[in-house]
Amino acid sequence: MKVAITTNGNTLDDALDSRFGRAPRFLIVDTDDNSFQVIDNAQGVGAPQGAGIQSAMTIAKTGVDAVISGHCGPKAFHVLSEAGIKVYNTDVMPVKEALKLLVDGKLTSANNADVQGHWQ
């Protein structure tokens, strides 16, 4: 399974970022072999509006099956859902711990956005 995780760092030891659209980076992790790549989200961080939509479109192009983030707004959630990508919300913790929760079946996929649009 391929998973995108919001982060402000570059490694699995760095913290998960609570914001989806304005997270500085995404770690794209392949849970089959634990390999990962870093995707910069400068467009989302600097966007005056539409950060969630832009970030969701970027993530959808990577072919991930799921996203782990602290929060996900309604427009980003809609784009991810339409792309068949499940969204999992969790507290801020190291990326590798959030990934382990997902792999162990301890995270539940969201049914809708958990914050209003333009949430900071």
C-alpha positions, 0 to 999 in steps of 0.5 A: 500500500502507498500512503501519503503522510503530512510532515514538516520533515524529510524522514520517518522520524519527523513529526506528522503535520496536523494540516493537510493542505498547508503541510510543508511536505508529504512522505509517500511511503510504500508499506510493502518495502518501507521505501519512501520519497519526499514531495515538497508542498511549497505550492500549498504552503504559499497558496493564498487560497485553494491549498487543500485542493492543490495538495489533494491533486498533487497527492492523487497524481502519486497513486497513493491509496491513503493519506494520514494527516492531523486534519483535512478540510472539505474541499481536499477531502472531496478531491481525495475521495473522488480519487479513491484515496482514504483519509485517516486523521490522527494526533501529531506524532512521529510519522513512523508511529502514525504509519504503524497505527495504520498498518496495525489497523488502529486508525479508522478512515474518515467519512468526511472532513473534520474541519471547516474550509480555510482552517489554519 
